[in-house]
């Protein structure tokens, strides 16, 4: 009887140790409100994406799930997609606060052609040619879902910011 008690306590201790190691290696995702920097938010985006892909592969497999189970998977996928979008919005907000940007190029204020000609004709040195040029379409890989899908299907590594801008 004593040996059984000792073995069961040893087993509980071993399971607790394994659980702690697993939590240290893969900590649970924190709430979005507790993340205060863009790098913190960026750290958890791949985690969200991998969880979403796992749910999608579970749904798309050859398994014969019941209607209830498929409905649960669909709800989970929708919740993960919404959470991913919230993380992206928070990332954009934090980057704008920190002065970083995931978009390429520099943000320019719109100046009409008539106003630009007036300012150039008046000899105003406030505006240089690069600031008043007509803005080109800016590549935004975080916003365009298609670019993200193409990048994910071509390789598992994300495109660098410069490569995404050149497309």
Secondary structure, DSSP 8 states (H G I E B T S, - for coil): -HHHHHHHHHHHHHHHHHHHHHHHHS-----GGG--SHHHHHHHHHHHHHHHHHHHHHHHSS----HHHHHHHHHHHHHHHHHHHHHHHHHHHHHHHHT--SSSS-------HHHHHHHHHTT-SS--HHHHS-------TTT-HHHHHHHHHH-SS---HHHHHT-
